Structures are given as C-alpha cells and as structure tokens.
Amino acid sequence: METKSDTTLAKSSTWHTEVRAPFKKVVAFDLLFYGLGVITGAGIIGAILLS
C-alpha cells in the first residue's frame, strides 16, 4: 500500500525529470513549427488552387 508521501514523491520526481525546458525555448520552438505549418499549408492550398 502506498502512502500519500510516496505518491507525492513519485509525482514530484517524475515532473522534475520530464520538465526541464525554459519557457522562452518552448515558445521559440512553438513559433518555429507554427511558421513551418503556415508555409506548408499555404503551399498545399496554392497547389490545389493552381491545379
């Protein structure tokens, strides 16, 4: 049987090992991939309209 402190410790250590990225870097990657998605979407729409 797990005690409350065991589950809290497990959740805390899990979060500490998974989340290690600074917020600015996350936003930069979001903007990068958002821009790539816009360019790809524009290319697909352009190909459909021109064909």
Secondary structure, DSSP 8 states (H G I E B T S, - for coil): ---HHHHHHHHHHHHHHH----HHHHHHHHHHHHHHHHHHHHHHHHHHHH-
